[in-house]
Amino acid sequence: MVSPERAPGVVLSDGIVSLRPVTASDAPDMAAGCQDPQAVRWTTVPTPYALSDAEEFISERAAGPTWADQPTWAVTTLPDDRWSGGVDLRPDGEGGAALGYLLAPWARGHGHAARALRLACGWAFSALSLEVVTWFAYAGNDASLQAARRVGFQIPPHVFRSYASQRGRRRDCWVGTLTPDDLVTSVRVAEARRDYLGPDLTRRELDVLRRLARGEANRAIAVELGISENTVKNHVRSILEKLQASSRSEAVVSALRLGIVALPT
Ligand SMILES: CC(C)(COP(=O)(O)OP(=O)(O)OC[C@H]1O[C@@H](n2cnc3c(N)ncnc32)[C@H](O)[C@@H]1OP(=O)(O)O)[C@@H](O)C(=O)NCCC(=O)NCCS
């Protein structure tokens, strides 16, 4: 069982997908998700997968003092808190970390994996100062390949023969790497495609939010953007609503946490 006094781990969200530490109550959903044939086919989950496997995994990986040694999250889709997948990072202690993930069948088909991976990798680059996240999938796992490419992983087209083993058998793999620059570029591309991962902010609201993060007053923002102070107020109201914040500073904190804005350097 997970000890209740364990420290909370890191929670991340883009307004649609959230990552939170796994908890004991996730075990039944995790057991169901890991018995899915696609999970068995493309990952190293034990098979057969029993409730006790999920309980054991959770008790090893739930939030605690050593959580950041091997960050492990449950993927949930808002407003639901149900375990709907998992993401984990295995840092190598030398600036790199290997990425692992799966989604439960009920959460697939909406691009949630890419969102979850962006959150996890973005956090790891800033909080763990990683230089690279490494990825591999058994050759043929097209859904995983597409999700990784969407996040910005650079993946050569050839297979790496017998690269990794699965339950005692070596398999050919696709292999890729993601640097902070790769992630930034992919987020920019996503923004340009109006596929922004944040909570549906308009381009103008994003402009205002970035200026709020710099501590600018409404009047200064209005002058800079060539709009009235009243219009700025309306944008701020809408930003607070979308970020579910009760004040400007709360909105900025929330935007920083979501990676929508960065602190001025
Ligand atoms: C890999 C996985 C996490 C992707 O989940 P997802 O976010 O629901 O992925 P989607 O269904 O949105 O598919 C991702 C992309 O692959 C595409 N895709 C899915 N199946 C595909 C297939 N068989 N052939 C080609 N493309 C495919 C989708 O169209 C989508 O493309 P888009 O990003 O351009 O929209 C999920 O399929 C899964 O859990 N699989 C089993 C476990 C696993 O493979 N884990 C990863 C191990 S490396």
The ligand as a MOL file (V3000), in Angstrom:
LIG
                    3D

  0  0  0     0  0            999 V3000
M  V30 BEGIN CTAB
M  V30 COUNTS 48 50 0 0 0
M  V30 BEGIN ATOM
M  V30 1 C 0.9840 4.8780 -28.4730 0
M  V30 2 C -0.2450 5.4600 -27.7890 0
M  V30 3 C 0.1430 5.9680 -26.3990 0
M  V30 4 C -0.7520 6.6280 -28.6530 0
M  V30 5 O -1.9240 7.1030 -28.0690 0
M  V30 6 P -2.8810 8.2680 -28.6770 0
M  V30 7 O -2.5040 9.5900 -28.1690 0
M  V30 8 O -4.2730 7.8820 -28.4400 0
M  V30 9 O -2.5360 8.2190 -30.1420 0
M  V30 10 P -3.5350 8.5150 -31.3020 0
M  V30 11 O -4.5710 7.4710 -31.4320 0
M  V30 12 O -3.9520 9.9430 -31.1960 0
M  V30 13 O -2.5280 8.2780 -32.4830 0
M  V30 14 C -1.3480 9.0550 -32.5960 0
M  V30 15 C -1.1580 9.3270 -34.0680 0
M  V30 16 O -0.8540 8.0830 -34.6970 0
M  V30 17 C -1.7830 7.8520 -35.7480 0
M  V30 18 N -2.0160 6.4050 -35.7920 0
M  V30 19 C -2.6560 5.6650 -34.8640 0
M  V30 20 N -2.6420 4.3730 -35.2470 0
M  V30 21 C -1.9640 4.3400 -36.4290 0
M  V30 22 C -1.6180 3.3210 -37.3430 0
M  V30 23 N -1.9350 2.0570 -37.0910 0
M  V30 24 N -0.9310 3.6550 -38.4640 0
M  V30 25 C -0.5870 4.9190 -38.7210 0
M  V30 26 N -0.8900 5.9460 -37.8880 0
M  V30 27 C -1.5660 5.6480 -36.7730 0
M  V30 28 C -2.9970 8.6530 -35.3860 0
M  V30 29 O -3.7450 9.0020 -36.5220 0
M  V30 30 C -2.3820 9.8860 -34.7570 0
M  V30 31 O -1.9030 10.7550 -35.7580 0
M  V30 32 P -1.8940 12.3420 -35.5730 0
M  V30 33 O -0.9710 12.6060 -34.4300 0
M  V30 34 O -1.3910 12.8540 -36.8640 0
M  V30 35 O -3.3070 12.7110 -35.2610 0
M  V30 36 C -1.3780 4.3940 -27.6280 0
M  V30 37 O -1.7390 3.9340 -28.8910 0
M  V30 38 C -0.9920 3.2210 -26.7500 0
M  V30 39 O -1.0760 3.2860 -25.5360 0
M  V30 40 N -0.5640 2.1020 -27.3760 0
M  V30 41 C -0.1640 0.8990 -26.6260 0
M  V30 42 C 1.0800 1.1280 -25.7610 0
M  V30 43 C 2.2160 1.7510 -26.5420 0
M  V30 44 O 2.3830 1.5190 -27.7260 0
M  V30 45 N 3.0240 2.5560 -25.8320 0
M  V30 46 C 4.1690 3.2180 -26.4170 0
M  V30 47 C 5.3470 2.3230 -26.3770 0
M  V30 48 S 6.7280 3.0710 -27.2270 0
M  V30 END ATOM
M  V30 BEGIN BOND
M  V30 1 1 1 2
M  V30 2 1 2 3
M  V30 3 1 2 4
M  V30 4 1 2 36
M  V30 5 1 4 5
M  V30 6 1 5 6
M  V30 7 2 6 7
M  V30 8 1 6 8
M  V30 9 1 6 9
M  V30 10 1 9 10
M  V30 11 2 10 11
M  V30 12 1 10 12
M  V30 13 1 10 13
M  V30 14 1 13 14
M  V30 15 1 14 15
M  V30 16 1 15 16
M  V30 17 1 15 30
M  V30 18 1 16 17
M  V30 19 1 17 18
M  V30 20 1 17 28
M  V30 21 1 18 19
M  V30 22 1 18 27
M  V30 23 2 19 20
M  V30 24 1 20 21
M  V30 25 1 21 22
M  V30 26 2 21 27
M  V30 27 1 22 23
M  V30 28 2 22 24
M  V30 29 1 24 25
M  V30 30 2 25 26
M  V30 31 1 26 27
M  V30 32 1 28 29
M  V30 33 1 28 30
M  V30 34 1 30 31
M  V30 35 1 31 32
M  V30 36 2 32 33
M  V30 37 1 32 34
M  V30 38 1 32 35
M  V30 39 1 36 37
M  V30 40 1 36 38
M  V30 41 2 38 39
M  V30 42 1 38 40
M  V30 43 1 40 41
M  V30 44 1 41 42
M  V30 45 1 42 43
M  V30 46 2 43 44
M  V30 47 1 43 45
M  V30 48 1 45 46
M  V30 49 1 46 47
M  V30 50 1 47 48
M  V30 END BOND
M  V30 END CTAB
M  END
